[in-house]
Structure formats: C-alpha cells, structure tokens
Amino acid sequence: MNLTGQRKPPDSFGEKQHSKASVPSEIAQNLKVADENASFQYDESARNIVAQKSVLAYILKSALDEYAAYTVQEIAERFIEGEPELRKVALHQDHPDRPDAPGMMSGDEKIEGKPTVDKSQRDGTVYFDIRFIAVLPSDGSRIEILINCEIQNNDTPGYPIPKRGIYYTARMISSQRGTIFKDQEYGKIKKVVSIWLCEDTADARSDTINRYSFTEECLRGDFHEEKKDYDLMTVVVMRLGRKGENSGDDAIRLLSRMFSTSLSYEDKLDTLQNDFKISVSREMSREVFELCNLSAGVYNKGYDSGYDSGYDSGVSAGRMEQARATAYKLQDKGISCEEIADTVEVDTDIVREWLAEREEMLV
C-alpha cells in the first residue's frame, strides 16, 4: 500500500524492473542522503533554537541557584557572554576542533548558517553541542564559568546520563590547562557546568530536574573551605517530555513545547512570543519550522505526532512526516514536484501542498 491509502495492483516482474529503473539515480542518491542526514539536521535545528541567549537564560535560571533571583532578560543581557559555540570544540583533547564552524550573530540573533554532515561525524570525533561563557553574579571580582549544554534524544541511551555529564565536566576542567592555567596555577581553574536536556522522556520521569555537584563534608572540627574553591563541577539533567509541556518550571515547559511532536508550528511560535516573550526572527522561525517537520523528531520517537495525514490508519503519522521531510530535502536539490511525488510515493497534489505551505511559512 502506498501513502495515498490506495492498494497497488500486483506488478509483473517487467513492470517492477521498469518502475525501479524509472527513478533517476540522482533522486535515489538524494533520497538516501536525506534519510541518512535527517537525524543530524533535526539535531542542528534543535541546537540552533536552544543556543538563543533568551532560551539559554531560561535554562540557567532553572538549573543554577546563582541566577535564580534574576529575570531571564537580565541573565540574557548581563551574564551570558560572547557567542555560543555549536559543535565547534572537540570533547577529546587528541581530536581536532572543527575548522568550519559557522559564524554567529551577537545578542539574541540566531547563529548564521547550518553546517552539513562532515567527516567528523564519520570518524568518531565527539563535539560539545553548545558551549558558552557565563558570568557569575557577584559583588567582588569578575567570575566566569564555562557551560556546556547537551541535547539528548532520550534519557535511557544505554548508560547513565549523570556519568556522561561528569565525564564531560572533567574534560572541561582538564582542557583548561595550558589556556586558563599553567603548571601549578590551580587557583585559576574556572567552574564548569554540563546541562543535559532529555527530549523524549517517559511520563514517570518527565518534568524533573536533577543536579549533581561537589559538596564539602566536615568530618572533624569546624573549618570550612570557601565554596568557590571546591564547587567547580556541576551536572544538571532536565527531563522534558509530554508531561513537561504543562510544567510549573519555565525552562521545562518552554523546551518540552519546542520539542513536542503534538504541537504545531503555529503553537510553538505562540509559545515563544506570547508565553515566554521571546522575539522570533525569520531565521529562528525557520528553525522552528524545520524542527516540526524533520522526520527524526517524529519517526524515531515511536508514538503518534498528532499530525493528521488524511489517509487510512495503516499509514503512520511518522511515515508521513518522513515523506514530507524528504520532499523538502529533494526540493532543495532542485528536484521537480512530480519526481518528488514519485520518489516518496505521495500524490503530486499533496506534495504541492507541502511545498506551498513551506514557502508560505518561510516568507
């Protein structure tokens, strides 16, 4: 059965051969590339949204006590410095940093451009998703902390998330040698924080925030070191999910709605602009649109996205979203609407509607 809901009559061997040969090799290759890259492209859109200073401000306010007393606007404007780095810095010291990281715009503007899949994805190099510098509110000298923010598709990847977070913070500490401090200058070590955003979380664990950090335990006597001299590594795990869409915590609610597979593009824009007072640029609007329609965000989650395909129940919503996302990628390659329809096995009129909707959304 194809995606129109109509069962095809059995083909003869010759007809099958003709059908297979009628699909141009370029289209077949484009389709293969689109399928391989869908997950990576979804992750890129997710990173570009989270990397907005206004979104990071909500995360910091919920994750770290140091910012709890400040408004998100104050955090975004006063305490988040420079331009967040997206998949630019290698996690392991013996792996090279990316030489082709995209340029970024200052302030709350969206980072320009989206990198394509490159060799680093195939040779095992691991990069921090998002890294940025934040200033700690203080009455005295300027204190900087290094923050890493990771987006995880689910919170049960086959290993404990906190352990991976601790490893990431350890790497962020050790990588300061030679740049921030040398030899015995351990007093210059900056605090590091690794924040993990888990999108697809079961309801039992959804809408939760867990924090892990060093604490002092005074086993004898009453002497205490200054907290700033040992509170140097913090891991925060924020579990989102469907339950989180109505959370009492602003960061959980904002992110859960952005990664939701049941909310529409319009609903997500309304959430950003009206619920969280975030001005949405054309570029950010494009990222939200792509996030809604890229197949990896729906097809790999294993539950219905709420998308009304208009076809019989034998055609999954995830499969329709995968076809839609593939259609967009083929359009970007200059493939005609008719050839796209043949490739993804959807009626040409439906493909035309998808492409027209995409153009309208991005105007």
C-alpha positions, 0 to 999 in steps of 0.5 A: 500500500502506498501513502495515498491509502490506495492498494497497488495492483500486483506488478509483473516482474517487467513492470517492477524492473521498469518502475525501479529503473524509472527513478533517476539515480540522482533522486535515489542518491538524494533520497538516501542522503536525506534519510541518512542526514535527517537525524543530524539536521533535526539535531542542528535545528534543535541546537540552533533554537536552544543556543538563543541567549533568551532560551539559554537564560531560561535554562540557567535560571532553572538549573543554577541557584546563582541566577535564580533571583534574576529575570531571564532578560537580565541573565540574557543581557548581563551574564551570558557572554560572547557567542555560543559555540555549536559543535565547534570544540572537540570533547577529546583533547587528541581530536581536532576542533572543527575548522568550519564552524559557522559564524554567529550573530551577537545578542539574541540573533540566531547563529548564521548558517547550518553546517552539513554532515562532515567527516567528523561525524564519520570518524568518531570525533565527539563535539560539545553541542553548545558551549558558552561563557557565563558570568557569575553574579557577584559583588567582588571580582569578575567570575566566569564559568564555562557551560556546556549544554547537551541535547539528548534524544532520550534519557535511557541511551544505554548508560547513565546520563549523570556519568556522561555529564561528569565525564564531560565536566572533567574534560572541561576542567582538564582542557583548561590547562595550558589556556586558563592555567599553567603548571601549578596555577590551580587557583585559576581553574574556572567552574564548569557546568554540563546541562543535559536536556532529555527530549523524549522522556517517559511520563514517570520521569518527565518534568524533573530536574536533577543536579549533581555537584561537589559538596564539602563534608566536615568530618572533624572540627569546624573549618570550612573551605570557601565554596568557590574553591571546591564547587567547580563541577556541576551536572544538571539533567532536565527531563522534558517530555509530554508531561513537561509541556504543562510544567510549573518550571519555565525552562521545562515547559518552554523546551518540552513545547519546542520539542513536542511532536503534538504541537504545531508550528503555529503553537510553538511560535505562540509559545515563544512570543506570547508565553515566554516573550521571546522575539522570533526572527525569520531565521529562528522561525525557520528553525522552528519550522524545520524542527516540526517537520524533520522526520527524526523528531517524529519517526524515531520517537515511536508514538503518534505526532498528532499530525493528521495525514488524511489517509487510512490508519495503516499509514503512520503519522511518522511515515508521513512526516518522513515523506514530507521531510524528504520532499523538502530535502529533494526540493532543495536539490532542485528536484521537480514536484512530480519526481518528488511525488514519485520518489516518496510515493505521495500524490503530486497534489499533496506534495504541492501542498507541502511545498506551498505551505513551506514557502508560505511559512518561510516568507 
